Amino acid sequence: MIDVPNEAVEVGFPADTANMSIARTVAAAVAARADLTIDQIEDVRLAVDEAVAYVITHANHETRVRCRMWVADGSLHAVVSGPTGATAPPELAPFSLTVLTALVGDVDTDLHDGDLVIHWSLARDHSVNA
């Protein structure tokens, strides 16, 4: 399980695609605070969107999705989770995996205490001058 620090920004909402814009907005704010580039901020918005959509697809109805984001070691970290009835973590569909890895690199999925958990991190692109 991912050790989420106390200073993580957390947002939770009902598992409904109508609420995905909340996660995107919070993710962009945290990404800006992490001093990511404009392109990376947009990548974070899209990555959170894809992860939330995937969790909602596999979540139990009438549940909540949690997005937790924090900055550590020069990277933005994100954990998106939600309750599921699965006994093993569902594998990311090829399209979801392709999108997420293209945006942020390595993506980890897990099942912890009945929650589907998606974790990724993104380091600032230092080749671009701020």
Secondary structure, 3 states (H helix, E strand, C coil): CCCCCCCCEEEEEECCHHHHHHHHHHHHHHHHHCCCCHHHHHHHHHHHHHHHHHHHHHCCCCCEEEEEEEEECCEEEEEEEEECCCCCCCCCCHHHHHHHHHHHCCEEEEEECCEEEEEEEEECCCCCCC
